[in-house]
């Protein structure tokens, strides 16, 4: 499985950067995991968007879904030009306000996510875990043969994420905060040291920190994580990871 970081920021991008989005590629499968602003453009540097099998949205905050709205126009055009013969499947948690807005003509097939869903997309298997966030949100486990990716999505610290990530090859975990943010009482996200603590307790093979806040120093974000998980890394837009 190849994972490409299309965007690493939240809740807004740094200059020249993109919000959350990742491309998963197998031998015959192309899936976007989240689709924040800027990521659909970044996707097209790697593959033809007509090859995209699905978009899976962890939750319906704009920094994770904004580019879904313009991807629909691309799919509509591709279908009209007979470059694509089916709508784009978008899987998302049902949200009374935002969920129905994702539908668009014949360009999108909208499908609900829930924690009981076991989703198969060609050679990929997906599992989901509700997280602690201000909107319904799911961490995502992706299995491809013997390789496993776990994506935290947005969440506060909770022990269930340790079990969910146990032993995975790659833990792609949000680190929107540094310790100072927690001291100030901010909620709904992890500090980088908490992400690293989860990684250590879960015995993951590799930790990459993402969903970085532009206001925070990258060096502080990384150094706080390294105290718990010395091999912690920061996501870089365009980086490709093979597991």
C-alpha positions, 0 to 999 in steps of 0.5 A: 500500500502506498500512502501519499500526504496531500495535505497536513494542516488543520483547521486552516492551511499554512501559506502554500499548504493544504488541509487534511487529505491522503491518497491510498493506492493499491495495485488496482485501487485509488481512495482518498482518505479525507478531502480538505481544501487544496487536496483535489489539486494535489491529487492530480499531480499523482493520478488522473482523478478519473481513476479515483474509486472513492472518497472516505470522509472521517467527519464533516468539518470543512478542513476535511471535506471542502474539496469534495464540493469541487471534485463533484464538478470534475466527476460530472465533466468526466462522465459527460465526456465518457471518461468515467462511467460511474459516479464517485462514491463518497462515504461519510458519517451522517450529519443532518446539516452537511451530509445531504449537501454532498449529493450532486446530480449523477456525479456522486453516490453518497453512502453512510459510515458507522462504527459497525461498517466493514467496508471492502474496496477491491483489495482494501479492507476498512474498519472504523472507530468513533472518536471524541470530537465535536462532530461525529467522527471516525478513526479509520483502519485500512488493511491491505494484505498483511499491512495496516494503516491506522488514521486517527482523524480528529479526536481527544485522547481516549484509551480505545484508540490504543487498542484500535492502533495496536501493532499497526505498520503506520499510525497517521495521527493528528497532532493539532495541539502542543502541551500549551494548548491543553494547559489553556483548556483547548479540546477536541484534538490531541497534543503531539505528546499524546499522539506519541503516547498512544503510539508507544502504548499501541506498539506501532511500527511508525508514527507520522504526525499530521493535522498540524496547526499553522500557529504552532512551531513544527519543532516544538510539535515534534520535540514534544512527541519525541519524548514519548516516541523518539522516532516520531515524524512530521507529515510533509505534503507530497511525501509517499509512504510504502507499507 
